[in-house]
Amino acid sequence: MSSWITTPITADLLRGALDVQRTACGVLPHRLPAWARAQNTDGQLAMVEAQPAGVRLALRTRATVVEVDTLPTRWTYIGLPSRPDGVYDLLVDGQLIDQASVTGGDTVTIDMTNGTMERRSGPPGTVRFTGLPDRVKDLEIWLPHHETTELVALRTDAPVAPVPASGRRVWLHHGSSISQGSNATSPTATWPVAAARLGGVDLVNLGFGGSALLDPFTARTMRDAPADLISVKIGINLVNADVMRLRAFTPAVHGLLDTIREGHPTTPLLVVSPIYCPIHEDTPGPGTFDLAALATGEARFRATGDPAEKASGKLTLSVIREELARITAQRSADDPNLHHLDGLDLYGEADFAELPLPDQLHPDTATHRRIAERFAKRVFSADGPFAGPTS
C-alpha cells in the first residue's frame, strides 16, 4: 500500500509491560524490569516473563488497516502435539472484533526425557487487520500470552498516537501459569484479562508460568510498580516445584506482603489461595509430566510426593490455603486494606466435576471464564475489596 505510515514502536504505545528491550529485530516487551531479570538465573522464569501475557499495543487512530511485523518464539515438546500459533486479539473501543496469528519465527524444541533443547531460527511474520471503522477510535492489539513476541514494525494507513490515560484504576496481579493464562485460547480469554474487563480496570499481569515462588525481586518489582489495586495468588508453584517447607513458607509470605507494603502502604491488597487441583490437594510435589500419558501424545501432570510427608512440613494446596487464611487474618488486624479470597470460591471440587482440568493442572477457556466471572463478582462488586470509588 503506497500510503503506509510506519510508526516506531515505543513504550508509550504499550500497556502492561514493565520494561521494553531494544533487540536486533525491534523491541521485546518484558514483564520484569532489567534489574530484576539480572537477579534471576532460572531459564523457566526468563522464558515466561518475556511472554507478553496482558501486554497490548494501545493506539488512537483513524486507520482502517493495521499491520504488525513480529518475531515469535514458540516452545514445543518432543512427543506432544505442537501448540497452536499464538493469537492476537484486536479490540476496537473495548470490543473484541478480530483475531489473527502469524507464521514464521523461532522454535525451541525441548526433550523432557533428557532436558535438552534445540533452537531453530525463522523469519518474522505479519499480523494484519483490515476493514476497521473509518473514524477516530482506540485500538488494542493484545499479544499472545504464551509465546515470546518481538515487535518489529507497525504500519497503518493513517497516523497513530498513544491512547491517552483512561483514568481507570491499575490492577497489578501476580500468580502462576494459571494467571498467565495457560490453556486459554487467546490473550483476552485468560481469567485476569477477562476479570479486568468485567471490573473496568487496567491490568498489569505478573502471572509467571511455573514461577510464582515468592521471589524477592518479584516482590520488589510489585513494590515499585504503580498500582491502585494489588493481588497475589500464591500456592500451586510452591507445591509442584517443591521449593520449600512450611517453616520457610510462612515468613516468605510475610516478606512478600511486607515488601509490597513498603511501596503501597494503604493500597487494597488481596491474597488469593489456590484453586482446586486434585493431584496436589493432599499430595506434595514435586509435580511432573505423566510419562505414560506422554507416550500416548497427551500432556498431563501428576504429583510424585508422599502424603505422609505433610507431617514434616511439605506443602500441599490444603496446607497452603489454611496458612494463607491464618496469615491474612493475623495481619488484617493492623492492616484493614489487606483481604483474603479462598481459591475454592473461584474453582472448587464441584467445578472440577463439571469442568475438569484437561491436563490435571491448568483450566481451559471455559474455566478461565468461570474464574474471571466469580473473581469479578466477589472482588469488584460494591462490597468487594476492589470496589470502585463511590460517586
Secondary structure as UniProt FT lines:
FT   TURN            2..3
FT   STRAND          5..6
FT   HELIX           11..13
FT   STRAND          14..15
FT   STRAND          19..22
FT   STRAND          27..30
FT   HELIX           34..38
FT   HELIX           43..49
FT   TURN            53..54
FT   STRAND          56..61
FT   STRAND          66..77
FT   TURN            78..79
FT   STRAND          88..92
FT   TURN            93..94
FT   STRAND          95..100
FT   STRAND          106..111
FT   TURN            112..115
FT   STRAND          116..120
FT   STRAND          125..129
FT   STRAND          137..142
FT   STRAND          148..156
FT   STRAND          160..162
FT   STRAND          170..175
FT   HELIX           177..180
FT   TURN            181..183
FT   HELIX           187..189
FT   HELIX           191..199
FT   STRAND          202..207
FT   TURN            209..210
FT   HELIX           216..224
FT   STRAND          229..233
FT   HELIX           236..240
FT   TURN            241..242
FT   HELIX           246..263
FT   STRAND          269..272
FT   HELIX           278..281
FT   STRAND          287..289
FT   HELIX           291..295
FT   TURN            296..297
FT   STRAND          301..303
FT   HELIX           307..312
FT   HELIX           317..332
FT   TURN            333..334
FT   TURN            336..337
FT   STRAND          338..341
FT   HELIX           343..345
FT   HELIX           349..354
FT   TURN            358..359
FT   HELIX           365..379
FT   TURN            382..383
FT   TURN            385..386
//
